[in-house]
Amino acid sequence: MRNSFTPTFNELPDELPVFPLPGAVILPNGQLPLNIFEKRYLNMVFDALADSRLIGMVQPREDNNAIVPELYSTGCAGRVVSFSETRDNRLLIVLAGVCRFDIQEECDPVRGYRRFRVSWDRFANDLAKEDLEMDCAALLTSARRFIESHKLSVDWSALDTLALPELVDTLASSLPFSSEEKQGLVEEVVIGDRLELLTALCEFGAIAGAEESTLAH
């Protein structure tokens, strides 16, 4: 259930600060922990805390060595739901996914970080709670195979407590897929399609992981 701090669709801002980070995505029903240490992103977090608490996560496009990297056109906003300061001047924050967006144009930077005008229209359903009747058994089977083939450590007891939307978006953002694969998950508008793509990625990844393990021996 979404809490009272989650904005409604009409409360979403027209402009959003963006944190471009390769391989790091958040989805509407997931969470993302971040370790913030660069001055410009410290500024961004403090400014967000004083405003809507929303930060956009967008991946830079790969093979992009520009000083100001080109970004994918679709990302997801997360709300800062937890933060703590460390003695060495870092911020440890947790973002809770809110809604995805399409970038329209870049605004002038603010205190070193990038801001964009965004459109939320294509993803308005991210803020709706739907009664989903989908079977996640195939996903869990494929995810277990993927995790075992890549020798990853996962707290399955924590995953077992998640409702289907949270399970899909948690696995989609946390499993070590490529940047392109994660972007594909971000851009799947309907959660049923995201579930199918995630299951397929786990299947293919499990096969690749098993083949790599065989070759290593």
Contacts in CASP RR format, 6 or more apart in sequence:
PFRMAT RR
TARGET T0000
AUTHOR 0000-0000-0000
METHOD contacts of the structure
MODEL  1
MRNSFTPTFNELPDELPVFPLPGAVILPNGQLPLNIFEKRYLNMVFDALA
DSRLIGMVQPREDNNAIVPELYSTGCAGRVVSFSETRDNRLLIVLAGVCR
FDIQEECDPVRGYRRFRVSWDRFANDLAKEDLEMDCAALLTSARRFIESH
KLSVDWSALDTLALPELVDTLASSLPFSSEEKQGLVEEVVIGDRLELLTA
LCEFGAIAGAEESTLAH
1 129 0 8 1.000
2 127 0 8 1.000
2 129 0 8 1.000
5 53 0 8 1.000
5 79 0 8 1.000
5 81 0 8 1.000
6 79 0 8 1.000
6 98 0 8 1.000
6 127 0 8 1.000
7 52 0 8 1.000
7 54 0 8 1.000
7 79 0 8 1.000
7 98 0 8 1.000
7 127 0 8 1.000
8 127 0 8 1.000
9 99 0 8 1.000
9 120 0 8 1.000
9 124 0 8 1.000
9 127 0 8 1.000
12 54 0 8 1.000
12 77 0 8 1.000
12 98 0 8 1.000
12 99 0 8 1.000
12 120 0 8 1.000
13 52 0 8 1.000
13 54 0 8 1.000
14 117 0 8 1.000
14 118 0 8 1.000
15 107 0 8 1.000
15 115 0 8 1.000
15 116 0 8 1.000
15 117 0 8 1.000
15 118 0 8 1.000
16 54 0 8 1.000
16 55 0 8 1.000
16 56 0 8 1.000
16 77 0 8 1.000
16 101 0 8 1.000
16 115 0 8 1.000
16 116 0 8 1.000
16 118 0 8 1.000
17 44 0 8 1.000
17 47 0 8 1.000
17 48 0 8 1.000
17 54 0 8 1.000
17 55 0 8 1.000
17 56 0 8 1.000
17 110 0 8 1.000
17 113 0 8 1.000
17 114 0 8 1.000
17 115 0 8 1.000
18 55 0 8 1.000
18 56 0 8 1.000
18 57 0 8 1.000
18 58 0 8 1.000
18 71 0 8 1.000
18 113 0 8 1.000
18 114 0 8 1.000
18 115 0 8 1.000
18 116 0 8 1.000
19 34 0 8 1.000
19 41 0 8 1.000
19 44 0 8 1.000
19 55 0 8 1.000
19 56 0 8 1.000
19 57 0 8 1.000
19 58 0 8 1.000
19 113 0 8 1.000
20 58 0 8 1.000
20 59 0 8 1.000
20 60 0 8 1.000
20 69 0 8 1.000
20 71 0 8 1.000
20 114 0 8 1.000
21 34 0 8 1.000
21 57 0 8 1.000
21 59 0 8 1.000
21 60 0 8 1.000
22 59 0 8 1.000
22 60 0 8 1.000
22 62 0 8 1.000
22 179 0 8 1.000
23 59 0 8 1.000
23 179 0 8 1.000
23 182 0 8 1.000
24 32 0 8 1.000
24 34 0 8 1.000
24 57 0 8 1.000
24 59 0 8 1.000
25 32 0 8 1.000
25 57 0 8 1.000
25 59 0 8 1.000
25 75 0 8 1.000
25 76 0 8 1.000
25 172 0 8 1.000
25 173 0 8 1.000
25 182 0 8 1.000
25 183 0 8 1.000
25 185 0 8 1.000
25 186 0 8 1.000
26 32 0 8 1.000
26 57 0 8 1.000
26 76 0 8 1.000
26 78 0 8 1.000
26 95 0 8 1.000
26 97 0 8 1.000
26 173 0 8 1.000
27 76 0 8 1.000
27 97 0 8 1.000
27 100 0 8 1.000
27 168 0 8 1.000
27 169 0 8 1.000
27 172 0 8 1.000
27 173 0 8 1.000
27 185 0 8 1.000
27 186 0 8 1.000
27 194 0 8 1.000
28 76 0 8 1.000
28 97 0 8 1.000
28 98 0 8 1.000
28 99 0 8 1.000
28 100 0 8 1.000
28 123 0 8 1.000
28 126 0 8 1.000
28 127 0 8 1.000
28 165 0 8 1.000
28 169 0 8 1.000
29 97 0 8 1.000
29 165 0 8 1.000
29 166 0 8 1.000
29 168 0 8 1.000
29 169 0 8 1.000
29 170 0 8 1.000
29 191 0 8 1.000
30 96 0 8 1.000
30 97 0 8 1.000
30 166 0 8 1.000
30 169 0 8 1.000
30 170 0 8 1.000
30 173 0 8 1.000
31 81 0 8 1.000
31 94 0 8 1.000
31 95 0 8 1.000
31 96 0 8 1.000
31 97 0 8 1.000
31 170 0 8 1.000
32 57 0 8 1.000
32 78 0 8 1.000
32 94 0 8 1.000
32 95 0 8 1.000
32 97 0 8 1.000
32 173 0 8 1.000
33 92 0 8 1.000
33 93 0 8 1.000
33 94 0 8 1.000
33 95 0 8 1.000
34 92 0 8 1.000
34 93 0 8 1.000
34 94 0 8 1.000
34 95 0 8 1.000
35 90 0 8 1.000
35 91 0 8 1.000
35 92 0 8 1.000
36 42 0 8 1.000
36 45 0 8 1.000
36 90 0 8 1.000
36 91 0 8 1.000
36 92 0 8 1.000
36 93 0 8 1.000
37 89 0 8 1.000
37 90 0 8 1.000
37 91 0 8 1.000
39 112 0 8 1.000
40 111 0 8 1.000
40 112 0 8 1.000
40 113 0 8 1.000
41 113 0 8 1.000
42 89 0 8 1.000
42 91 0 8 1.000
43 110 0 8 1.000
43 111 0 8 1.000
43 112 0 8 1.000
43 113 0 8 1.000
44 55 0 8 1.000
44 111 0 8 1.000
44 113 0 8 1.000
45 55 0 8 1.000
45 80 0 8 1.000
45 83 0 8 1.000
45 91 0 8 1.000
45 93 0 8 1.000
47 110 0 8 1.000
47 111 0 8 1.000
48 54 0 8 1.000
48 55 0 8 1.000
48 80 0 8 1.000
49 80 0 8 1.000
49 83 0 8 1.000
52 79 0 8 1.000
53 79 0 8 1.000
53 80 0 8 1.000
53 81 0 8 1.000
54 77 0 8 1.000
54 78 0 8 1.000
54 79 0 8 1.000
54 80 0 8 1.000
54 98 0 8 1.000
55 77 0 8 1.000
55 78 0 8 1.000
55 79 0 8 1.000
55 80 0 8 1.000
55 95 0 8 1.000
56 75 0 8 1.000
56 76 0 8 1.000
56 77 0 8 1.000
56 78 0 8 1.000
56 101 0 8 1.000
57 75 0 8 1.000
57 76 0 8 1.000
57 77 0 8 1.000
57 78 0 8 1.000
57 95 0 8 1.000
58 71 0 8 1.000
58 72 0 8 1.000
58 74 0 8 1.000
58 75 0 8 1.000
58 103 0 8 1.000
59 71 0 8 1.000
59 72 0 8 1.000
59 75 0 8 1.000
59 179 0 8 1.000
59 182 0 8 1.000
59 183 0 8 1.000
60 69 0 8 1.000
60 70 0 8 1.000
60 71 0 8 1.000
60 72 0 8 1.000
61 69 0 8 1.000
61 70 0 8 1.000
61 71 0 8 1.000
61 72 0 8 1.000
62 179 0 8 1.000
62 180 0 8 1.000
64 70 0 8 1.000
68 114 0 8 1.000
71 103 0 8 1.000
72 183 0 8 1.000
72 186 0 8 1.000
73 102 0 8 1.000
73 103 0 8 1.000
74 100 0 8 1.000
74 101 0 8 1.000
74 102 0 8 1.000
74 103 0 8 1.000
74 183 0 8 1.000
74 186 0 8 1.000
74 187 0 8 1.000
75 100 0 8 1.000
75 101 0 8 1.000
75 102 0 8 1.000
75 103 0 8 1.000
75 186 0 8 1.000
76 97 0 8 1.000
76 98 0 8 1.000
76 99 0 8 1.000
76 100 0 8 1.000
76 101 0 8 1.000
76 186 0 8 1.000
77 97 0 8 1.000
77 98 0 8 1.000
77 99 0 8 1.000
77 100 0 8 1.000
77 101 0 8 1.000
78 95 0 8 1.000
78 96 0 8 1.000
78 97 0 8 1.000
78 98 0 8 1.000
79 95 0 8 1.000
79 96 0 8 1.000
79 97 0 8 1.000
79 98 0 8 1.000
80 93 0 8 1.000
80 94 0 8 1.000
80 95 0 8 1.000
81 94 0 8 1.000
81 95 0 8 1.000
81 96 0 8 1.000
82 93 0 8 1.000
82 94 0 8 1.000
83 91 0 8 1.000
83 92 0 8 1.000
83 93 0 8 1.000
83 94 0 8 1.000
84 91 0 8 1.000
84 92 0 8 1.000
85 91 0 8 1.000
85 92 0 8 1.000
86 92 0 8 1.000
97 169 0 8 1.000
98 126 0 8 1.000
98 127 0 8 1.000
99 120 0 8 1.000
99 123 0 8 1.000
99 124 0 8 1.000
99 126 0 8 1.000
99 127 0 8 1.000
100 120 0 8 1.000
100 122 0 8 1.000
100 123 0 8 1.000
100 126 0 8 1.000
100 186 0 8 1.000
101 118 0 8 1.000
101 119 0 8 1.000
101 120 0 8 1.000
101 123 0 8 1.000
102 118 0 8 1.000
102 119 0 8 1.000
102 121 0 8 1.000
102 122 0 8 1.000
103 116 0 8 1.000
103 117 0 8 1.000
103 118 0 8 1.000
104 116 0 8 1.000
104 117 0 8 1.000
104 118 0 8 1.000
104 119 0 8 1.000
105 116 0 8 1.000
105 117 0 8 1.000
106 114 0 8 1.000
106 115 0 8 1.000
106 116 0 8 1.000
106 117 0 8 1.000
107 115 0 8 1.000
107 116 0 8 1.000
107 117 0 8 1.000
108 115 0 8 1.000
109 115 0 8 1.000
122 189 0 8 1.000
123 189 0 8 1.000
125 189 0 8 1.000
125 190 0 8 1.000
130 191 0 8 1.000
132 164 0 8 1.000
132 165 0 8 1.000
132 191 0 8 1.000
132 192 0 8 1.000
134 164 0 8 1.000
134 192 0 8 1.000
134 195 0 8 1.000
136 164 0 8 1.000
136 167 0 8 1.000
136 168 0 8 1.000
136 195 0 8 1.000
138 199 0 8 1.000
139 167 0 8 1.000
139 168 0 8 1.000
139 171 0 8 1.000
139 195 0 8 1.000
139 198 0 8 1.000
139 199 0 8 1.000
139 202 0 8 1.000
142 199 0 8 1.000
142 202 0 8 1.000
142 203 0 8 1.000
142 206 0 8 1.000
143 171 0 8 1.000
143 175 0 8 1.000
143 202 0 8 1.000
145 202 0 8 1.000
145 203 0 8 1.000
145 206 0 8 1.000
146 175 0 8 1.000
146 201 0 8 1.000
146 202 0 8 1.000
146 203 0 8 1.000
146 205 0 8 1.000
146 206 0 8 1.000
147 154 0 8 1.000
147 175 0 8 1.000
148 206 0 8 1.000
149 205 0 8 1.000
149 206 0 8 1.000
149 207 0 8 1.000
149 208 0 8 1.000
149 209 0 8 1.000
149 210 0 8 1.000
149 213 0 8 1.000
150 176 0 8 1.000
150 205 0 8 1.000
150 209 0 8 1.000
152 175 0 8 1.000
152 176 0 8 1.000
159 167 0 8 1.000
159 170 0 8 1.000
159 171 0 8 1.000
162 170 0 8 1.000
164 191 0 8 1.000
164 195 0 8 1.000
165 191 0 8 1.000
168 191 0 8 1.000
168 192 0 8 1.000
168 194 0 8 1.000
168 195 0 8 1.000
168 198 0 8 1.000
169 191 0 8 1.000
169 194 0 8 1.000
171 198 0 8 1.000
171 202 0 8 1.000
172 182 0 8 1.000
172 185 0 8 1.000
172 194 0 8 1.000
172 198 0 8 1.000
173 182 0 8 1.000
173 185 0 8 1.000
175 201 0 8 1.000
175 202 0 8 1.000
177 185 0 8 1.000
177 201 0 8 1.000
181 201 0 8 1.000
184 197 0 8 1.000
185 194 0 8 1.000
185 197 0 8 1.000
185 198 0 8 1.000
185 201 0 8 1.000
188 194 0 8 1.000
188 197 0 8 1.000
END
